[in-house]
Amino acid sequence: MYTDWNSILSTKRNVAAVSNFADGSTTGKEFLSSFANTSGGSTVRTLLRERGVTGARVLAKRALSRR
């Protein structure tokens, strides 16, 4: 599966949400709700469904470090 991190990390608000999720400050449900009704919402839903919360956190940390 390919995750389009450019669309997820497109705004400062989204970067803050991903950063909080990667640090463990927010849960998977809170992370998902922060992307509700946005263009990245379906990508985040798919990421959590296919990788789970732990796998999604690892990928979020990696995406932020490579940004």
Buried (B, 14 or more C-beta within 10 A) or exposed (E): EEBEBEBBBBEEEBBEBBBBBBEEEBEBEEBBBBBEEBEBBEBBEEBBEEBEBEEBBEBBBEBBEEE
